[in-house]
């Protein structure tokens, strides 16, 4: 599917740009049974295959550009396009997304999911993604939710690097959602010293962050993590014990 898409949209001028690509996408979504005033997410699994094929004939990167530049963005369409680019494995939109993270605020979670899907890209691309996302997370214009979504990029692996930024960011931001993502990111980065140093402060964390700390603590040496988890056995609640049980099978180390 990815190769077919790329073959259709080379720099040879074969792109279909005679009318608004967003309008064409709207027409196809209407044909699929979605009205223009839809409010819910569009599930591609619910779109008939023949219409899905027609949608994929559109240049999704150009549709995304249209939405970014539009005076009035169609958030549902923007989210749909980003999701479809992720499904197709199209990397062409990476620089557009990174350059316009601020304009994609209404779809920041899907934009990060798209970027996260590129974790198998070459190292320079991954480093660029990590650098731009960290820079965006630091901007005051982004609120707690946007920052949480951005930092989630680093919570499932260490492919995007920039582990040296996590501790300073943890000290910089005091809100629980941001700190939870950073705790998980520190765990994926294998920041063993940080966890050993902060393990005595575990109880002072709010419940969401406490469970993240338990999961991420599994990045330390097995003996140390086993000892720590045993020391919590009597005081941990049901959810915390469930996390401890889970990381025995899926440690961060």
MIVEXKOL-231656 format. One line per 3 residues: their letters; for each residue z, y, x of C-alpha. Coordinates in Angstrom, 3 decimals, decimal comma. Layout:
a	Z:Y:X ~ ...
END
This chain:
xxx	0,000:0,000:0,000 ~ 0,908:2,437:2,770 ~ -2,387:1,900:4,637
xxx	-4,412:2,335:1,449 ~ -2,632:5,618:0,816 ~ -3,220:6,908:4,332
xxx	-6,880:5,908:4,218 ~ -7,377:8,058:1,128 ~ -5,706:11,141:2,519
xxx	-6,910:11,809:6,050 ~ -7,644:15,251:7,447 ~ -11,321:14,820:6,555
xxx	-11,011:16,879:3,409 ~ -11,011:13,978:0,986 ~ -7,871:15,204:-0,742
xxx	-8,137:16,004:-4,442 ~ -7,110:19,657:-4,642 ~ -9,449:21,154:-7,264
xxx	-6,611:21,596:-9,715 ~ -2,861:21,423:-9,584 ~ -1,814:17,985:-8,409
xxx	1,473:18,511:-10,219 ~ -0,463:18,984:-13,466 ~ -2,349:15,752:-12,824
xxx	0,910:13,972:-12,209 ~ 2,306:15,392:-15,447 ~ -0,732:14,096:-17,332
xxx	-0,266:10,621:-15,894 ~ 3,447:10,610:-16,671 ~ 2,641:11,707:-20,215
xxx	0,229:8,775:-20,473 ~ 3,035:6,510:-19,297 ~ 5,214:7,689:-22,168
xxx	7,231:10,398:-20,412 ~ 7,151:13,805:-22,083 ~ 6,940:17,076:-20,171
xxx	10,450:18,048:-21,215 ~ 12,008:14,863:-19,865 ~ 15,495:15,200:-18,453
xxx	16,235:11,736:-17,115 ~ 15,127:10,156:-13,852 ~ 11,733:8,449:-13,974
xxx	12,013:4,770:-13,119 ~ 8,785:3,658:-11,455 ~ 9,475:0,114:-12,625
xxx	8,923:1,332:-16,188 ~ 5,490:2,797:-15,457 ~ 2,522:0,550:-16,331
xxx	0,750:-0,761:-13,235 ~ -2,600:0,830:-14,082 ~ -0,979:4,270:-14,384
xxx	1,081:3,690:-11,268 ~ -2,159:2,999:-9,397 ~ -3,591:6,292:-10,652
xxx	-0,429:8,118:-9,594 ~ -0,702:6,650:-6,115 ~ -4,247:8,014:-5,866
xxx	-2,726:11,489:-5,866 ~ -1,672:12,961:-2,564 ~ 2,099:12,856:-3,008
xxx	2,681:14,974:0,086 ~ 0,597:17,763:-1,450 ~ 2,453:17,413:-4,760
xxx	5,711:17,836:-2,845 ~ 4,344:20,962:-1,160 ~ 3,357:22,375:-4,551
xxx	6,851:21,809:-5,875 ~ 8,525:23,354:-2,831 ~ 6,351:26,475:-3,127
xxx	6,575:26,735:-6,924 ~ 8,451:29,666:-8,462 ~ 9,918:27,266:-10,996
xxx	10,432:23,812:-9,540 ~ 10,215:20,687:-11,675 ~ 13,233:18,852:-10,309
xxx	12,419:15,548:-11,996 ~ 8,893:15,535:-10,551 ~ 10,215:16,533:-7,136
xxx	12,700:13,670:-7,181 ~ 10,047:11,258:-8,410 ~ 7,648:12,215:-5,611
xxx	10,298:11,850:-2,902 ~ 11,307:8,487:-4,300 ~ 7,694:7,305:-4,404
xxx	7,079:8,466:-0,823 ~ 10,082:6,419:0,211 ~ 8,830:3,363:-1,683
xxx	5,408:3,609:-0,064 ~ 6,860:4,159:3,406 ~ 4,879:7,368:3,928
xxx	6,148:9,301:6,958 ~ 3,783:12,258:6,565 ~ 6,330:14,288:4,596
xxx	9,122:14,140:7,183 ~ 8,497:17,564:8,732 ~ 7,963:19,158:5,319
xxx	11,305:17,805:4,112 ~ 13,133:18,822:7,290 ~ 11,677:22,334:7,189
xxx	12,543:22,838:3,521 ~ 15,917:21,153:3,062 ~ 17,240:24,391:1,591
xxx	14,488:24,445:-1,034 ~ 15,115:20,791:-1,865 ~ 18,757:21,389:-2,753
xxx	18,264:20,169:-6,323 ~ 16,936:16,875:-4,963 ~ 18,945:16,695:-1,746
xxx	20,240:13,176:-2,404 ~ 16,712:11,778:-2,827 ~ 15,452:13,818:0,113
xxx	18,108:12,219:2,326 ~ 17,230:8,783:0,961 ~ 13,629:9,451:1,982
xxx	14,718:10,467:5,488 ~ 17,037:7,467:5,735 ~ 14,117:5,178:4,931
xxx	12,541:6,317:8,218 ~ 15,257:4,751:10,388 ~ 12,624:2,437:11,905
xxx	10,541:5,395:13,126 ~ 10,095:6,181:16,804 ~ 13,091:7,620:18,638
xxx	11,842:11,245:18,865 ~ 11,351:11,304:15,077 ~ 14,795:9,850:14,439
xxx	16,419:12,320:16,818 ~ 14,603:15,214:15,148 ~ 15,739:14,045:11,730
xxx	19,331:13,748:12,900 ~ 19,308:17,166:14,563 ~ 17,830:18,965:11,550
xxx	20,175:17,275:9,085 ~ 23,247:18,131:11,168 ~ 22,049:21,737:11,379
xxx	21,579:21,862:7,602 ~ 25,046:20,394:7,006 ~ 26,566:23,246:9,031
xxx	24,931:25,983:6,962 ~ 27,348:27,870:4,660 ~ 24,666:27,973:1,961
xxx	25,140:24,248:1,404 ~ 28,099:23,317:-0,735 ~ 30,312:20,250:-0,611
xxx	27,912:18,039:-2,569 ~ 24,878:18,979:-0,473 ~ 26,852:18,488:2,737
xxx	28,116:15,097:1,567 ~ 24,559:13,968:0,782 ~ 23,235:15,214:4,122
xxx	25,933:13,478:6,160 ~ 25,429:10,230:4,260 ~ 22,365:9,811:6,499
xxx	24,714:8,715:9,272 ~ 26,958:6,346:7,297 ~ 24,878:3,167:7,272
xxx	23,811:2,957:10,914 ~ 23,549:4,885:14,162 ~ 19,762:5,176:14,352
xxx	19,803:8,959:13,926 ~ 22,239:9,509:16,815 ~ 24,208:12,792:17,200
xxx	27,558:10,996:17,227 ~ 28,951:13,811:19,383 ~ 28,748:16,112:16,355
xxx	30,954:14,105:14,010 ~ 34,404:14,912:15,402 ~ 33,763:18,694:15,603
xxx	32,440:18,619:12,037 ~ 35,530:16,707:10,896 ~ 37,712:19,468:12,315
xxx	35,483:22,181:10,879 ~ 35,416:20,992:7,267 ~ 38,582:20,076:5,381
xxx	37,163:18,951:2,031 ~ 37,601:15,254:1,263 ~ 33,971:14,349:0,409
xxx	32,689:15,741:3,722 ~ 35,455:14,091:5,707 ~ 34,842:10,762:4,009
xxx	31,201:10,765:5,102 ~ 32,208:11,763:8,617 ~ 34,797:8,986:8,819
xxx	32,107:6,462:7,929 ~ 29,702:8,094:10,393 ~ 32,322:7,888:13,146
xxx	32,750:4,215:12,377 ~ 29,010:3,539:12,557 ~ 28,939:5,433:15,847
xxx	31,666:3,156:17,222 ~ 34,129:5,981:17,908 ~ 36,961:3,569:18,690
xxx	39,170:6,089:20,472 ~ 39,107:8,445:17,480 ~ 40,261:5,702:15,110
xxx	42,998:4,450:17,394 ~ 44,239:8,024:17,831 ~ 44,210:8,800:14,105
xxx	45,425:5,493:12,686 ~ 48,976:6,785:12,189 ~ 47,637:9,586:9,960
xxx	45,903:7,100:7,687 ~ 48,478:7,415:4,889 ~ 48,012:11,187:4,675
xxx	44,393:10,816:3,579 ~ 43,414:10,965:-0,071 ~ 42,445:7,573:-1,604
xxx	38,654:7,896:-1,191 ~ 38,916:8,841:2,471 ~ 41,637:6,249:3,054
xxx	39,325:3,454:1,950 ~ 36,562:4,878:4,163 ~ 38,976:4,915:7,100
xxx	39,858:1,257:6,516 ~ 36,209:0,238:6,462 ~ 35,259:2,301:9,491
xxx	38,324:1,203:11,468 ~ 36,592:-2,169:11,795 ~ 34,525:-0,606:14,597
xxx	37,456:-1,080:17,008 ~ 38,104:-4,298:18,910 ~ 38,813:-7,245:16,655
xxx	42,375:-7,772:17,906 ~ 43,263:-4,141:17,257 ~ 41,712:-4,109:13,803
xxx	43,393:-7,376:12,785 ~ 46,774:-6,024:13,902 ~ 46,252:-2,758:12,023
xxx	45,160:-4,445:8,817 ~ 48,095:-6,846:8,933 ~ 50,496:-3,937:9,271
xxx	49,129:-2,514:6,006 ~ 49,234:-5,726:4,020 ~ 52,380:-4,923:2,052
xxx	51,577:-1,266:1,433 ~ 47,861:-1,386:0,632 ~ 46,785:-1,225:-3,003
xxx	44,266:-3,477:-4,723 ~ 41,206:-1,408:-3,752 ~ 42,338:-1,025:-0,160
xxx	42,933:-4,756:0,166 ~ 39,441:-5,309:-1,240 ~ 38,009:-3,071:1,503
xxx	39,995:-4,903:4,183 ~ 38,676:-8,209:2,889 ~ 35,096:-6,893:2,829
xxx	35,097:-5,605:6,409 ~ 36,257:-8,954:7,693 ~ 32,790:-10,217:6,788
xxx	30,912:-6,960:7,461 ~ 32,659:-5,098:10,304 ~ 31,228:-1,861:11,662
x	31,412:-3,088:15,244
END
